[in-house]
Amino acid sequence: AAEEYFTHTCSIAYHFPGTNTSRLRALDFRRETAPEKSMNGTYSTNAFSQEAVNVIEEHHKKKQSEPFFIYLAYQAVHGPLEAPQHYIDMCSHIPEPRRQIFCGMAKAMDEGIGNITRALKATGAWENTLIAFTTDNGGQIETGGNNWPLRGNKATVWEGGVRGVAFVTG
């Protein structure tokens, strides 16, 4: 199983395939090289977004003229399907429950990207920033993804598994 969004834990069996340890869980959330234990209960998408905003603001205070690089790899929108309820509530118009949660996960990510964009603009870094936004594969239809009109999904060789959206701006 993948890392959970609120507890930041995953099954030991995920890291050691073939072992009979499916009930054992391990923290899989780090700040630099040390396990980050204080974030239990914090939705990972919000934590990653806030950390990026903090880096931008700190850089602006200390090294305004120096370039910087941020690589932000959100956990969203991968399984397991988890999102704070207020994001899921924004998607109540969607009849399928898994798609509602998936939508809530995307809403949280969208809000985070908006916060990062505002921080870049507020610090004056926006005019000298290049942003590349991409995915690593097509969506997993078993966990709320939808690749229509493409055939297939994540982990297949069909177009729905290997194509993904991307954009670059700056």
C-alpha positions as CSV (number, residue, x, y, z in Angstrom):
1,A,0.0,0.0,0.0
2,A,1.1,3.6,-0.6
3,E,1.9,6.1,2.0
4,E,-1.1,7.5,3.8
5,Y,-1.7,11.2,3.5
6,F,-2.4,12.0,7.1
7,T,-0.3,9.5,9.1
8,H,2.6,9.5,6.6
9,T,3.0,5.8,7.2
10,C,3.0,2.8,4.8
11,S,3.1,-0.9,5.1
12,I,6.5,-2.5,5.7
13,A,5.5,-5.0,3.0
14,Y,5.5,-2.2,0.5
15,H,9.2,-1.7,1.0
16,F,10.0,-5.4,1.4
17,P,7.8,-7.3,-1.2
18,G,7.2,-10.9,-0.4
19,T,7.3,-10.4,3.3
20,N,4.4,-11.2,5.6
21,T,4.3,-7.9,7.4
22,S,1.1,-6.3,6.0
23,R,0.0,-5.1,9.4
24,L,3.3,-3.4,10.3
25,R,3.5,0.3,9.5
26,A,6.5,2.6,9.2
27,L,6.8,6.4,9.1
28,D,7.8,7.4,5.6
29,F,8.0,11.2,5.9
30,R,11.2,13.1,6.2
31,R,12.7,16.6,6.6
32,E,16.1,16.3,5.0
33,T,17.4,12.9,6.2
34,A,15.5,12.7,9.5
35,P,12.0,11.3,10.1
36,E,9.5,14.1,10.5
37,K,7.3,13.0,13.4
38,S,5.5,16.3,14.2
39,M,3.3,16.3,11.1
40,N,1.0,13.4,12.0
41,G,-2.5,14.5,11.2
42,T,-1.4,17.1,8.6
43,Y,-2.5,16.4,5.1
44,S,0.7,15.9,3.0
45,T,-0.4,18.1,0.1
46,N,-0.9,21.0,2.5
47,A,2.4,20.2,4.2
48,F,4.4,20.1,0.9
49,S,2.7,23.3,-0.3
50,Q,3.4,25.2,2.9
51,E,7.1,24.0,2.9
52,A,7.5,25.4,-0.6
53,V,6.0,28.7,0.4
54,N,8.3,28.8,3.4
55,V,11.4,28.1,1.2
56,I,10.3,30.9,-1.2
57,E,9.8,33.4,1.6
58,E,13.0,32.5,3.4
59,H,15.0,32.8,0.2
60,H,13.5,36.2,-0.4
61,K,14.6,37.4,3.0
62,K,18.2,36.2,2.8
63,K,19.3,35.8,-0.8
64,Q,16.9,37.9,-3.1
65,S,19.4,38.1,-6.0
66,E,20.4,34.5,-6.1
67,P,18.5,31.9,-8.1
68,F,17.0,29.0,-6.4
69,F,15.5,25.6,-7.4
70,I,12.5,23.8,-5.9
71,Y,11.5,20.3,-6.9
72,L,8.1,19.7,-5.5
73,A,6.7,16.1,-6.0
74,Y,3.3,16.0,-4.6
75,Q,2.0,12.7,-3.3
76,A,-1.4,13.7,-4.8
77,V,-3.3,12.3,-6.7
78,H,-2.0,8.8,-6.0
79,G,-3.7,6.3,-3.8
80,P,-4.8,5.8,-1.2
81,L,-7.8,8.1,-1.7
82,E,-7.6,10.6,1.2
83,A,-8.5,14.3,1.5
84,P,-9.7,16.6,4.1
85,Q,-13.5,16.6,4.2
86,H,-13.8,20.3,3.2
87,Y,-12.1,19.6,-0.1
88,I,-14.3,16.5,-0.7
89,D,-17.4,18.6,0.1
90,M,-16.5,21.0,-2.8
91,C,-17.0,18.0,-5.1
92,S,-20.4,16.8,-3.9
93,H,-21.8,17.4,-7.4
94,I,-19.9,14.3,-8.5
95,P,-22.1,11.2,-8.0
96,E,-19.3,8.6,-7.6
97,P,-17.7,8.5,-4.1
98,R,-14.1,7.6,-5.3
99,R,-14.2,10.4,-7.9
100,Q,-15.4,12.9,-5.2
101,I,-12.3,12.1,-3.1
102,F,-10.1,12.2,-6.1
103,C,-11.6,15.6,-6.9
104,G,-10.9,16.7,-3.3
105,M,-7.3,15.7,-3.6
106,A,-7.0,17.7,-6.8
107,K,-8.7,20.7,-5.2
108,A,-6.1,20.6,-2.3
109,M,-3.2,20.4,-4.8
110,D,-4.7,23.3,-6.8
111,E,-5.0,25.4,-3.7
112,G,-1.4,24.6,-2.8
113,I,-0.1,25.6,-6.3
114,G,-2.1,28.8,-6.0
115,N,-0.4,29.5,-2.6
116,I,3.0,28.9,-4.1
117,T,2.2,31.1,-7.1
118,R,1.1,33.9,-4.7
119,A,4.3,33.6,-2.7
120,L,6.4,33.8,-5.9
121,K,4.5,36.9,-7.0
122,A,4.7,38.5,-3.5
123,T,8.4,38.1,-3.3
124,G,9.0,39.3,-6.9
125,A,10.3,36.0,-8.0
126,W,7.5,35.2,-10.4
127,E,8.9,37.3,-13.2
128,N,12.1,35.2,-13.2
129,T,10.6,31.8,-12.6
130,L,10.2,28.8,-14.8
131,I,7.6,26.2,-13.8
132,A,7.2,22.8,-15.2
133,F,4.2,20.8,-14.2
134,T,3.8,17.2,-15.2
135,T,2.6,13.8,-14.2
136,D,4.5,10.5,-14.3
137,N,1.8,8.4,-15.9
138,G,-1.8,8.1,-16.7
139,G,-4.4,7.9,-14.0
140,Q,-5.3,4.7,-12.1
141,I,-9.0,4.1,-12.8
142,E,-9.3,1.9,-9.8
143,T,-8.6,4.8,-7.5
144,G,-10.6,7.5,-9.1
145,G,-8.5,8.4,-12.2
146,N,-10.1,8.9,-15.6
147,N,-8.1,8.8,-18.8
148,W,-11.1,9.1,-21.2
149,P,-11.0,9.1,-24.2
150,L,-7.7,7.2,-24.0
151,R,-7.7,3.4,-23.5
152,G,-6.0,1.9,-20.4
153,N,-4.7,3.3,-17.2
154,K,-1.5,3.4,-15.0
155,A,0.7,0.4,-15.3
156,T,-0.6,-0.5,-18.8
157,V,1.1,0.2,-22.2
158,W,-2.1,1.7,-23.6
159,E,-2.2,5.4,-24.2
160,G,-4.1,6.0,-21.0
161,G,-1.2,4.5,-19.1
162,V,1.7,6.2,-20.7
163,R,0.3,9.6,-21.7
164,G,0.1,12.4,-19.2
165,V,-0.6,16.1,-19.1
166,A,2.1,18.7,-18.7
167,F,2.7,22.4,-19.1
168,V,5.6,24.8,-18.8
169,T,5.3,28.5,-18.0
170,G,7.6,31.3,-17.2
